[in-house]
Every structure is written in structure tokens, then in C-alpha cells.
Amino acid sequence: MKYIYGWSIILLVLFACQAPQKSAEGPDADFHLYLLAGQSNMAGRDVPVGIDTIKVATILVLNKNGTWQVAREPLHWDKPGTGTGPGFSFAREMAARTGKKIRIGLIPAAHGGSSITAWVKGGYHDQTKGYPYDEAIQRTKGAMQQGVLKGIIWHQGESDSNPAAEKVHLARLTDLISRFRTELGVPNVPFVAGELGYFNEQYQGINQVLNQLPAHVSQTAVVNAEGLRHKGDNTHFDAASARKLGKRYAQAMLQLQQKAAAK
């Protein structure tokens, strides 16, 4: 019994060290938060395997109930069949580059199948029975009581891959970024968007639009989808490709952060 009791105390201490603590002094500057938003390729749809399932003590995820837990795939729960997205590999790369004292907090907010038109105040997405934008804002504001929002990664556009929507997509995305920054009180927070898979010709119009973003909005970047593969449905990245995309998000995020720090 003493042996069991001793291990219980150790586990409680370890959890206390990992879980963010509220402080009278305000959010923990060493707890770096990242919002993961968009549609199904941000959430991930391929089966988690290997490194996707290995927890990292310094990487936490805000779960469905709004509490922090040590992260592993799947991070999202928007639809049945969620799997490996870019978020976890993004976090592993950020953790490796930002020092041992930093903890990463991921805020999953993707809604599979959502058009950018659902990412407005009061916007409802029937497929997930939720409010993508409102939920993202609410969850992020709650998380920011404990940590500091360091960036947003975004993957969306499959649902807007048609000529009519593509014409106004840049304006809608620009407006979304502005609203995120204003409502969250972070006017210069880095925002990184991801290209859609090259394997589907229908997505190339949206990719052309996305690549115009950095010229129109400061502190933004776009990561390419070159060489990434689908999981057999011509829509969703396979797990290996999602991991590669996550690393590209991290590299772009770090560049934006370093650029801001230099100023």
C-alpha cells in the first residue's frame, strides 16, 4: 500500500508541474498558445500512428471540456474519424526550437467542411452543429487567462474551391484575420495559412488566392503543399503529409516571430 501511495503522490506532482497554473500576476509568459483553425485538414483525417501517439510533457492541448491535458493525436473532435493533422507536429517543432522552459498550449478549433462564410460572429456550421468562429474566440480567450497567444495556424478552402467564392476569398480571409486580432487583443499576432493539396486540381484557384495574403496583411505567411499526398480520397492529407505540413507551419511561424522580435 505504501508503494502505491508513493507513486500516486509522484503522479500528482508531475501533473501539477504540467498543468498551467493561474497566477495573480497574470498569464504565464512561458506558456505559448497557438490557435488551430480551419476545416478538416487542420483537424486531420488519417489514422494516428507512431509519433502521433507519443505524448510530450511540455505540449498541452485544450480538450473538448476546456481543460488542459498532455497532447497526442487526435487533437480535434469536430467529426467522427478525426486523426492526424498538422497541429501536433507543429507543436513538437516549436517546442524543439523555443527552449526547455517554454510550454506549448494548443487550442483546437477546426470544423470539418466549414466554408469561410461560417467563420463570422454567429456563423453556424450544420455539419458539426457548432459555431466555428464564436467557439474559437471563446476557447482562446479562456486559454489566454493562463498563457500568451503566440500565433494562429489556418487551413481552410476546400469548401470554397469554386470560381465565385475564390473571387472574394482574399477579402474574407483578410477580414477574418482582422477580427481574430481585434477580438483577442493581439493586433500583430502571426497568422500562417496553408495551401491545399496539389493532388486536386480544383484547389489550385484557392492556392493562388492564398499566396496573395502576405502582400495584403502584415505578419502573415503561407506554407506550400508541395509533395504532400492524400490518404486515398483526393481531399485529406495522409498522416505523413500532415506531419510535414505541421513542420512547415512551424518554420513559417518562427520566421514571423523572429521578424517581429527584430523590429
N, C-alpha and C positions, 0 to 999 in steps of 0.2 A: 504493500500500500504506500509506503514511504517513497518507493521508486516511482510509482505512478504519479503521486502528488508532486514530486520534484520536477518531473517532465511537464506537468500541467503548468507549473509556475514559469518554466522556461518558455513555453509556447505563448503564454500570456505576455511575457516581457517582449518577445520577438514581435508579436502583433502590435503591441503598443509602440514599438520603435518604427514600424512600417506605416501605421495609420496616421494620417495628418491630424495634428492637434490644434484645436482652436486656441488663440492667444489674445490676451488683452492688448498686445502690441500690434495686432493686425495680421494679415496674411503672411505666411512663411515665404520669404523671398527665394528660398532654395527649393520650393515645391513648384515646379514648372508645369503649367497646364496647357493642353492642346485640345482644341475642339475638332472632332472628326465629323464632317458633314457632307451631305450629298445624297446619292441614291445607292443602288445595290452593290456597285463595285467598290464603294467605300466600306460598306458593311462586310462584303466578302461572301462568296457563294461556294467556293471549293472546300473540300474536306480538310480540316486542320490535321497536320501530321508533323512528327518530329519536333523541330524547334518551335513550331506554333503552340505546342502544348507544354513547353517548359517555362515555368514561372521565373520571373526576375524580381527579386525582393524590392528593388528601387523603382519598379514600374507598376503603378496602380491604375485601376480603371473604375470609373464611377458607374456602378451597376444600375440595373433597372429600378431598384428601390432607392436609389440616391445615396448609397453608402459606398465607401471605398473598399476595394479588395485587390489583392495581388493579381495582376493581369495575366491572361492567357487567352488564346483564341477559342471560340468566337467572342469578340468584344461586344457585338451588337445582338439584338433580339427582335429586329423590326418585322421579320417574317420567318416562318419555318424554313430550315435549311441554311441558316446563316453559317458562315465558315471563315476562312482565312481572307482577310482584307489587308490593306497596306498599313493599317494603324499600328499593329504590334511591332512589325519590323522597323517602321518609322521610329517608334519609341526606343527600341533597342539601339538603333544607330545614334539617336540623340543622347541617350544615356552614356554611350561609349565616348562621345565627343565632348560632353559638358562637365565631366569631373565627378568624383566619387560622392561628394557631399550633396549633389543635386538628385532630387527625386522627380520622376515624371508622372504626371496625372493625366490620363486620357479621358475625354468626355465624348462617348459615342452618341451620335445624333442623326445618323443617316436613316433615310426612309426609302426602301426599295421601290422603284417605279415612279418616284416623285418627279414631276416637272418642276422647273424653277418657279413656275407660277404658284406653286404650293408654298414656296419659301417666302411668305409675306405674313404680316400680322393677321391672325385669324385664319390663315390658309389651312384648309383641311385636305388630307390625303386619304381617300377612301380605301385604298389597298391595305394600308397599315392602321386605319381607323385612328389616325393621330394628326397632330398639328406640328409639322416639322420645324418651322421657324420658332414658334412660341415655345416649344419644348426645348429647343437648342438654347434659346436665351435664358429660360428659367433654370435649366440644369447648369449652364455655365456661370450664371450669377451666383448660384448656390456654391459652386466649386470655388469661385473667386473669394469667398469668405475665408478660405483656408490657403489658397495659393495664388500665383500670379499667372495670368493668361499670357503666354509667350508666342502663340501662333494659332492659325486656323489652316487645316488642310481640307480641300474640297474636291470631290469627284462626282460630277453630275453632267448630264447632257444627252444621255441615250434617249430619254423621253422627249427631248426637244430636237431630235435629229430629223428635221423636215424644213424645207425652204422658208416657210412662213415664220416659224419660230426662230430660225437661225438669224433672220434679219434684225430681230430685236433682242437677241440673246446677250450681246455685249452690254447693252443698256440695262437689261435686267440684272445681270451679274454685277455691274458697277453699282447699281442701286443696293443690291443685297450686301455687298461689302461695306458700303457706307452705313447701312442700317446696323450691321453687326458691330462696327467700330463705335458708332454713336451710342447705341443702347447698352453696350458693355463698357463704355467709358474708356476705350483703348484706341484713340484716333490713328495710331500708327502701327497697330499690331500686324505683323507679317501675315500675308494670305497667299497660300500656294494652291493652285489648281492643277489638276492632272488631265492630260489628253486621254481621249477614248481610244480603244484598241484599233490599231491599223488593220486588223484582220477583217473588219467590217467596213466596206466602202461607204456605207450610209453615214458613218460617223465623221467622215473627213471634213464635211462642211462645218460642223461644230468645232472641230480641232482648229480650223482656220480662224474661227472667231475667237476661241480661247487664246490663241497665240498673239492676239492684238491687245490682250489685257495689260501687260506690263507697260505699254506705251501710254495707256489711258489712266491707270491707277497706280499711285506710288506704293512702294513696299509690297509689291505683288510679283509672283513668278509663276511660270508654267513648266511642268515637268513632262518630258516626252514619253510616249508609249512604244518607242521603237523596240522591236524584238520581243514584245510581250505576246503571250499566247492565250487563247481562250480555253475553257475547260471542256469544250465539246459542243457548246450551244451558240457559238458565234457572237456571244454577248459578254459573258463574265470571264474575268481573268482566272487562270488556274492558280493554284496556291503558290507555286514558284514565281510566277509573274507578279502576283500581288506583293510578295516579299521584295522583289526587285523594285517595284514601284514605290514601296514604302521607303526604301533606301534613297531613291531619287528625291522623294519629298523631303527627307531629312537633309540631304545635301543642299537643296534649294533653300530650305528654311534657315540653315546655318549661314548661308551666304547673305540672306536678307538681314539676319540678326547681326552679323559682323559688319555689314554696311551701315546699319543704324548705329551700332556702337562706335564706329569710326567717326561719325558725324558729331 
